[in-house]
Amino acid sequence: MTEEGDCFQVNFNWPFMIDGLEGVQPAGKYSVEIYDTRQGIFWFLKPRSRYAWFRICESPGLSGTLRTVRIDYDDLMKAISRDDRLTIEAERNQVD
């Protein structure tokens, strides 16, 4: 098995929901780690499987709690696309 990961920040402008996270999450910046894995004897011939770790600060401040939750990569991409679409629509409505 081989595994490669990247860490980046996602900025949500709108509240959002992702399977695996409890309820509606507030807009804001979140840290995300994306991993590509390939498994099996001939792992180099197989398509990549992707998953993500999502970090949520549950109690902001110096004594805050950081929770890390594994989520589906496709669900994350859908949430990001939805956020982008809502932002574009809001900007268009301000111009009109």
CYANA upper distance limits for C-alpha pairs under 8 A (distance plus 0.5 A):
  1 MET  CA     37 THR  CA      7.50
  1 MET  CA     38 ARG  CA      5.98
  1 MET  CA     39 GLN  CA      4.78
  1 MET  CA     40 GLY  CA      6.60
  1 MET  CA     41 ILE  CA      8.34
  1 MET  CA     43 TRP  CA      6.69
  2 THR  CA     37 THR  CA      6.13
  2 THR  CA     38 ARG  CA      5.92
  2 THR  CA     39 GLN  CA      7.19
  2 THR  CA     43 TRP  CA      7.89
  3 GLU  CA     35 TYR  CA      7.07
  3 GLU  CA     36 ASP  CA      6.13
  3 GLU  CA     37 THR  CA      4.96
  3 GLU  CA     38 ARG  CA      7.22
  4 GLU  CA     35 TYR  CA      6.00
  4 GLU  CA     36 ASP  CA      5.83
  4 GLU  CA     37 THR  CA      7.14
  5 GLY  CA     33 GLU  CA      7.04
  5 GLY  CA     34 ILE  CA      5.92
  5 GLY  CA     35 TYR  CA      4.71
  5 GLY  CA     36 ASP  CA      6.89
  6 ASP  CA     33 GLU  CA      6.02
  6 ASP  CA     34 ILE  CA      5.88
  6 ASP  CA     35 TYR  CA      7.13
  7 CYS  CA     31 SER  CA      7.65
  7 CYS  CA     32 VAL  CA      6.20
  7 CYS  CA     33 GLU  CA      4.78
  7 CYS  CA     34 ILE  CA      6.94
  8 PHE  CA     31 SER  CA      6.39
  8 PHE  CA     32 VAL  CA      6.03
  8 PHE  CA     33 GLU  CA      6.96
  9 GLN  CA     29 LYS  CA      6.96
  9 GLN  CA     30 TYR  CA      6.00
  9 GLN  CA     31 SER  CA      5.02
  9 GLN  CA     32 VAL  CA      6.44
 10 VAL  CA     29 LYS  CA      6.08
 10 VAL  CA     30 TYR  CA      5.76
 10 VAL  CA     31 SER  CA      6.86
 10 VAL  CA     32 VAL  CA      7.50
 11 ASN  CA     27 ALA  CA      8.08
 11 ASN  CA     28 GLY  CA      6.07
 11 ASN  CA     29 LYS  CA      4.84
 11 ASN  CA     30 TYR  CA      6.91
 12 PHE  CA     16 PHE  CA      8.24
 12 PHE  CA     27 ALA  CA      5.50
 12 PHE  CA     28 GLY  CA      5.69
 12 PHE  CA     29 LYS  CA      6.80
 12 PHE  CA     30 TYR  CA      8.45
 12 PHE  CA     80 ILE  CA      7.76
 12 PHE  CA     83 ASP  CA      6.81
 13 ASN  CA     27 ALA  CA      5.68
 13 ASN  CA     28 GLY  CA      6.91
 13 ASN  CA     83 ASP  CA      6.98
 13 ASN  CA     87 THR  CA      7.57
 14 TRP  CA     26 PRO  CA      7.59
 14 TRP  CA     27 ALA  CA      5.30
 14 TRP  CA     28 GLY  CA      8.41
 14 TRP  CA     83 ASP  CA      6.62
 14 TRP  CA     86 LEU  CA      8.22
 14 TRP  CA     87 THR  CA      8.49
 15 PRO  CA     24 VAL  CA      6.90
 15 PRO  CA     25 GLN  CA      6.04
 15 PRO  CA     26 PRO  CA      5.06
 15 PRO  CA     27 ALA  CA      5.15
 16 PHE  CA     24 VAL  CA      6.04
 16 PHE  CA     25 GLN  CA      5.84
 16 PHE  CA     26 PRO  CA      7.23
 16 PHE  CA     27 ALA  CA      7.66
 16 PHE  CA     79 ALA  CA      7.18
 16 PHE  CA     83 ASP  CA      8.28
 17 MET  CA     21 LEU  CA      7.58
 17 MET  CA     23 GLY  CA      6.94
 17 MET  CA     24 VAL  CA      5.50
 17 MET  CA     25 GLN  CA      6.60
 17 MET  CA     79 ALA  CA      7.63
 18 ILE  CA     71 ILE  CA      8.15
 18 ILE  CA     75 ASP  CA      6.59
 18 ILE  CA     76 LEU  CA      7.16
 18 ILE  CA     79 ALA  CA      7.35
 19 ASP  CA     71 ILE  CA      7.38
 19 ASP  CA     72 ASP  CA      8.07
 19 ASP  CA     75 ASP  CA      7.44
 20 GLY  CA     69 VAL  CA      7.73
 20 GLY  CA     70 ARG  CA      7.73
 20 GLY  CA     71 ILE  CA      6.29
 21 LEU  CA     25 GLN  CA      8.41
 21 LEU  CA     69 VAL  CA      7.80
 21 LEU  CA     71 ILE  CA      8.31
 30 TYR  CA     54 PHE  CA      7.81
 30 TYR  CA     55 ARG  CA      6.82
 30 TYR  CA     56 ILE  CA      7.27
 31 SER  CA     54 PHE  CA      6.76
 31 SER  CA     55 ARG  CA      5.90
 31 SER  CA     56 ILE  CA      8.27
 32 VAL  CA     52 ALA  CA      7.13
 32 VAL  CA     53 TRP  CA      6.14
 32 VAL  CA     54 PHE  CA      5.28
 32 VAL  CA     55 ARG  CA      6.78
 33 GLU  CA     52 ALA  CA      5.90
 33 GLU  CA     53 TRP  CA      5.54
 33 GLU  CA     54 PHE  CA      7.21
 34 ILE  CA     50 ARG  CA      7.51
 34 ILE  CA     51 TYR  CA      6.44
 34 ILE  CA     52 ALA  CA      4.91
 34 ILE  CA     53 TRP  CA      7.09
 34 ILE  CA     73 TYR  CA      7.95
 35 TYR  CA     50 ARG  CA      6.08
 35 TYR  CA     51 TYR  CA      6.02
 35 TYR  CA     52 ALA  CA      6.57
 36 ASP  CA     48 ARG  CA      6.31
 36 ASP  CA     49 SER  CA      6.07
 36 ASP  CA     50 ARG  CA      5.13
 36 ASP  CA     51 TYR  CA      7.39
 37 THR  CA     48 ARG  CA      5.99
 37 THR  CA     49 SER  CA      5.68
 37 THR  CA     50 ARG  CA      6.88
 38 ARG  CA     43 TRP  CA      5.64
 38 ARG  CA     44 PHE  CA      7.50
 38 ARG  CA     46 LYS  CA      6.88
 38 ARG  CA     47 PRO  CA      7.28
 38 ARG  CA     48 ARG  CA      5.77
 38 ARG  CA     49 SER  CA      6.86
 39 GLN  CA     43 TRP  CA      5.37
 39 GLN  CA     46 LYS  CA      8.02
 42 PHE  CA     46 LYS  CA      7.46
 50 ARG  CA     72 ASP  CA      8.13
 50 ARG  CA     73 TYR  CA      6.36
 51 TYR  CA     70 ARG  CA      7.77
 51 TYR  CA     71 ILE  CA      6.88
 51 TYR  CA     72 ASP  CA      5.73
 51 TYR  CA     73 TYR  CA      5.20
 52 ALA  CA     70 ARG  CA      6.23
 52 ALA  CA     71 ILE  CA      5.84
 52 ALA  CA     72 ASP  CA      6.64
 52 ALA  CA     73 TYR  CA      5.99
 52 ALA  CA     76 LEU  CA      8.44
 53 TRP  CA     68 THR  CA      6.78
 53 TRP  CA     69 VAL  CA      5.99
 53 TRP  CA     70 ARG  CA      4.95
 53 TRP  CA     71 ILE  CA      6.56
 54 PHE  CA     68 THR  CA      6.03
 54 PHE  CA     69 VAL  CA      5.68
 54 PHE  CA     70 ARG  CA      6.70
 54 PHE  CA     71 ILE  CA      7.28
 55 ARG  CA     66 LEU  CA      7.18
 55 ARG  CA     67 ARG  CA      6.17
 55 ARG  CA     68 THR  CA      4.98
 55 ARG  CA     69 VAL  CA      6.97
 56 ILE  CA     66 LEU  CA      6.23
 56 ILE  CA     67 ARG  CA      5.68
 56 ILE  CA     68 THR  CA      6.86
 56 ILE  CA     69 VAL  CA      8.46
 57 CYS  CA     64 GLY  CA      7.18
 57 CYS  CA     65 THR  CA      6.24
 57 CYS  CA     66 LEU  CA      5.04
 57 CYS  CA     67 ARG  CA      6.81
 58 GLU  CA     64 GLY  CA      7.06
 58 GLU  CA     65 THR  CA      5.85
 58 GLU  CA     66 LEU  CA      6.60
 58 GLU  CA     67 ARG  CA      7.45
 59 SER  CA     63 SER  CA      7.86
 59 SER  CA     64 GLY  CA      4.76
 59 SER  CA     65 THR  CA      5.88
 59 SER  CA     66 LEU  CA      8.25
 60 PRO  CA     64 GLY  CA      5.33
 60 PRO  CA     65 THR  CA      7.84
 71 ILE  CA     75 ASP  CA      7.89
 71 ILE  CA     76 LEU  CA      7.86
 72 ASP  CA     76 LEU  CA      6.97
 73 TYR  CA     77 MET  CA      6.85
 74 ASP  CA     78 LYS  CA      6.69
 75 ASP  CA     79 ALA  CA      6.76
 76 LEU  CA     80 ILE  CA      6.76
 77 MET  CA     81 SER  CA      6.62
 78 LYS  CA     82 ARG  CA      6.62
 79 ALA  CA     83 ASP  CA      6.69
 80 ILE  CA     84 ASP  CA      6.71
 81 SER  CA     85 ARG  CA      6.62
 82 ARG  CA     86 LEU  CA      6.68
 83 ASP  CA     87 THR  CA      6.66
 84 ASP  CA     88 ILE  CA      6.72
 85 ARG  CA     89 GLU  CA      6.71
 86 LEU  CA     90 ALA  CA      6.60
 87 THR  CA     91 GLU  CA      6.73
 88 ILE  CA     92 ARG  CA      6.74
 89 GLU  CA     93 ASN  CA      6.72
 90 ALA  CA     94 GLN  CA      6.86
 91 GLU  CA     95 VAL  CA      7.07
 92 ARG  CA     96 ASP  CA      7.00
